[in-house]
Amino acid sequence: MYYENELKALKRSARYRTREVVDNDVLDFASNDYLGLSHNKELHNKTCQTLSEFPIHSSKASLLVNGYHQIHKDFEDSLKEANGFEDAVVLGSGFNANIALIEALVRRGDDLFMDEFYHASGVLASQINGINVKYFKHNDMKELSEMLKSSDAKRKIVAVEGIYSMDGDLVDSEVFSICDNEDAILIVDEAHSSGVVGDKLMGVFDLYNIGAKPNHIKMGTLGKAYGSFGAYILASEHIVDYLINRAKPIIYATSLSLYDTLLAHNSLKYILSNINSLKGEIAVRQRVVYEELGISVEGLIVPILIGDNTKVIEIKNRLFANGYAVGGIRQPTVKSAIIRLIARLGQSEEELRTLCKSIKSMTV
């Protein structure tokens, strides 16, 4: 067989992966459905009813070839208003959004500065077309500042995450002033922070009270806190205009499905209408995690260091047998194996507390 040796090596190192059909009878503490909106039937039913009133139910084409619908525009308008940006564009996934941004923005003579913990989609994009990428130590603003000052690149582009997907920590707020002072374009991947932090739950721009500037770009996903699928990019009119003309995942892919766009729009309205209650529920779960595991989290991602690939899968499987789904994350996704617990609002405070007690008993 073509890749038999490679598969054997993955199995020996306990890094072999398989697809597992979701068991809906198991309590979900593994997915990124942070606000539990994937279970909200009112949002689903409202979306279906609205979509049924349209003459079509699919987008049919790429964004630039008869595939841009009023449904897309209405959602983009609401996104840019809620987040304080000039313009927005929706597209197929967060993975594609990172590919679109980095592949299109970083041209010959430019330097890309990327946090070493940035998402794999961004890392992949940085390997396209000989992009000159320089990694700085995770959240090390001193190193980033020194690297930017020493660069004589035509353009400087910085890529960070709002909340990092595995460690669950916030980006340092200093990144905004550093990039502003060095006239660097700043990409903030808000996949795991939008809908979770901030006065309006819009993410780290909202949390740090950062007004959008011409060098600021915000990318977010719709398949996490918004309980849908797809992604968006928020930026100045100038940058969005450029991306529409140069970013291949925008130009050549079929535009985001009408159902997913409508559902995400309804979710955005729901979040903005229930800010205080949602923030209260998030705070409750953060408190439970601290009380039971002694871990303080900024969002809803709880990384529990195990350090052994085999042991992390054993713990994951034992918890699953007890009715709890959690993530067992191994290399190369993380440097050292972790149990990744999502304290999502889709499960109750009592269920979370019981799970935390079980994890503690298995890891002490």
N, C-alpha and C positions, 0 to 999 in steps of 0.2 A: 504493500500500500504506500501511497505517495508520502504521507506524513506520519507514519506509524512511530518512528523514533521520537519525533517531537511530542506526540501525544503521550508516549510512555514517560518522557522526561517530565512533562507536566504532572502526571499522576504520581511519580516518585517524589516530587517536591510539594505535593499536596496543593497544587495550583490548578488542577483540572476542574473545569466548570461544566455544568449541564443546565439545560432548560428544565424548569419545573412548573407544571401547570398550577396556577394559583388555587389554593384551597380556601374558599370563602367562609368556611367554618372555623378557620384559624384566625385569631386576633392579629390584626395587621400593625406591627410596629417596625416594618421594614421599608415600606414604600415612602415616597416623597410627597404624598398627598397630605401636606402639612395641616390643612384646615378641615380635612375630612369632607371636602366638597364633592368628591367622587361618589359619595353616598347620598347626596342631596337630590332627591327625586323631583322636588319642586323646580330646581334649576333645569334638570333634564327635560321634564315635561313642558316647561315654558319654552325651551329651545326648540323642541320638536314641533310644538304648536305654531311657533313663529315661522319656522322653516317650511312647514307644510303650506303656508300661505304664499310662498314664492313660486314662480313658474318652474324653477329648477331646484335641485337639492345638492348639486356638486359644482365645484368651481370650473371644471371642464378644460382649463388651459393655464398656461403660465401667467404670471402677474402682468406681463407686458403684451400678452397676445390673447385678449378677450377673456382673461381670467381674474380681472380685478373688479370686484362687485361692491355694491353699496354696503353690504355687510362688512366687508374688509375696511372700507373707508370709515364707517361709523365707529368701529372698534378702535382703529388707529387714532381717530379724533379724541375719543374718550381716554385712551392711554396717554396721549401727549398732554391733555388737560390735567389729568390726575397726577402726572409726574412732573409737570412744568417744563416740558421740552417743546421745541419748535415743531418737530416732525417725527413721524413714526412709520415703520413698515413692518408688516407681519410676514412670517415665512414658516417653513415646514417643521423645524425642530431647533432646540438649543444647540445641538451638535452642528447643524447646518449654519446656524447664525454665527457661531465662532469661525467656521470655515469661511463664511462670507466676509466677515469683518477683517480677519487677518490676511487672507489671501488677496483681498482687494485693496486694503489700506496700505500695506507695507510694500512699497515699491523699491526699485533699484536705488541704492544710495541712502535708504532709510535704515534705522535701527529699531528693532522690536525688543523691549525689555519686559520679560515675563516672570511673574512670581513662580518659584520652583514647584509650587503646589497647584498651579493652574490646571484646569480641566484637560483631559486627554484630547478633546476635540481641538483645543487651541494649540496644543503641542503638535498634533498632526498637521494642522494648518501651517504651522511655522516651518515645517519641513518641505513645503511646496515652493517650487521656483527659486530655490537657493536663498530664501529669506535669511537675513542676518539677524539672528535671535541671540539675545544675551539674558541668561537667567540670573535673578538675584535671590538671595536667601529669603525664605518665607517671611513676609511681613517686615523685612529689614529695611526700614525707610532710609537709614543712613547710607547703606550700600547702594540703594536705588538712586539717591540724590547724587552720590559720588559718580556713579556710572553715567548718569544723565549729563552732569557737568563736564565729564571728560569726552563725551561723544561729539563729533563734528558732523554727524549725519544731517542729511537734508531735512528729514522729518524724524521725530522721535515719537514712538508709540509705546505706551505702557499698558499691560494687561494684568488685571487683578480680579479677584472674586469678592463679592460683597460679604457672603459667608462661605467659607471653604467647605466643600462638599463632604470631606472625610473628617477633618479635624473639628469642624463646626465653629471655628473662631471667626471673628469679624476682621475685615480689612482695617488697617490702621488709618484713621481719619487724615493723617498727615499726607497721605498720597495725593489728596486733592490740591493742597497748597504747593507741594513739590512740583507736580505736573503743571500747575498754573504758572509758577515762577520760571520753569524751564521751557514754557511754551510747548509742552508735550501733549500729544493726543492721549487721552485716558479712556481705556475700555474697562468698564466695570460689569462683570458677569454677575447679574443679580438672580440667577436661577434659584438659589437657596435662601435668599434674603427678601425678595419681593413677596409680599403677603405675610411676612413673619415679623419684621422689625420696622420701626418708624412710627411717628405720630399718627400717620394715616395708613400704616402697614404697607407702604409702598417700597420699602427697602432702605439701603444705607444712605442714598442721597437724602431721603426723607429723615432718617435717623440723625444724621449729622447736620441737617438743615443746610444742605448744599444746593444753591441755585444753579441750574444748568447753564454752562458756558459753552462757547463755540468749540472748545477742545474736548468736551465731555461726551461720552457715548455710554448709554446704558443698554445692556442686553438682558432679556429675561425670558423665562420659559413659561408655557401655559400648562404643561403637564405635571406641575408640582402643586403649589398652593392654589392654582386656579382650577384644578380638577378637570382639565381638558387636554389638549395636545397642540403643539406648535410652539412658536416663539415670536418675539418682537425685538426690534431695534429702535431705540429712541436717540435722537441726535439733533443737530442743527439742520435746517433745510438744505444747507450746502452739502453736508456729509451724506444725508439720506439721498439727495439727488445723485451724488457721485456713486453711492452703493447701487442704486437702481440701474445705473449705467455700466457698472463694472463687476458687481458681485455675482459670480456664476450661480450660486444656489438660489438667488432671487430671479435671475434672468431666465434660467433654463429649466427650473423645476415647476411642476404644477403648483398653482397657488394654494394656500392653506384651505383645508376643507371648510365649507360653509357652516356645517354643524359645529365643528371645533371652534370656529371663530365666534359664532353666536353664543355658544356655551361659555367661552372665556369672557365674552362681554357681559353676560349675565352674572358671571362670578365676580367680575370687577365691581359691578353695581352692588352685589351682595356684600362684598368686603367693605366698600365705602359706606354702606348703610348700617353695618354692624361692627364698626371699628372697636368701640369700647367693650362689647361683650366678647369679641374675639381676642382682644388684648388681655382681657381678664382670664380667659381660658388658657391662653398661652402661658401667662404668669403662674397659674395653678400648676401646670405640668412642669415648668422649670423648678418650682419649689419642691415638688414631689421627687424629682430626680436628685436635687441637692440633699434632701432629707434622707433619702434611702441609699444613694450611691456616693454622696459627697462630691458630686461633679456640678460645677456651675457652668451653665450654657447660655449663650447669647441668643440663640434661636431655638430650634427643636431637634437639632442633630446632637446625639449623645455618643461620643466615641469612647469605648471601653477597651483599654489596651490589654491584649492577651499575649502577643509576642510570639505565638507559635501557630503555624498554619494548621497543623493537625488538630490541636486543641481547640482552635476557634471554630472549626467545623463540628467537632464533637459537642461543644456547648450549643452551637446553633441547632444541631439536630435534637439534642435533649430538650431544648426549649420548644422546638416545633412539636415534639411528641407530647408536650404538656399543653399545647394549644396556642403557642405564641410564635409568630414569624418575626425574626430579626435578621439583620444583615451580618454575614460572616465575611469580612473583607480581608483579602490577602494581597501579597505582592503580585504584580507590580503596582496595583492601584494605590497601595499604601506602603510605607517603608517597613512597617511591622504590623502584623495581623491584629485586627480589632473586631470586636462586636460593635456593630453600628445600629444603635437603637434610635428610632424616630418617635419622639413623644407627641405624636400627632393627635389632633383634636377629634379624629374619627373614632378613637377609643376613649373610654372613661378614665377619670382620675383613679378610681379604685382598681381598674384593670392594669393601669400603668404602675401603680404602687406594688401590686402583687408581682408583676413581672420584674420590677427592680429588686425586690427581695429575693426572687429566684436567681437572678443573675449574680447578686452578691454572694449567695450561698455556693454558687458554682465557681466563683473566681477568687475567693479568699484562700 
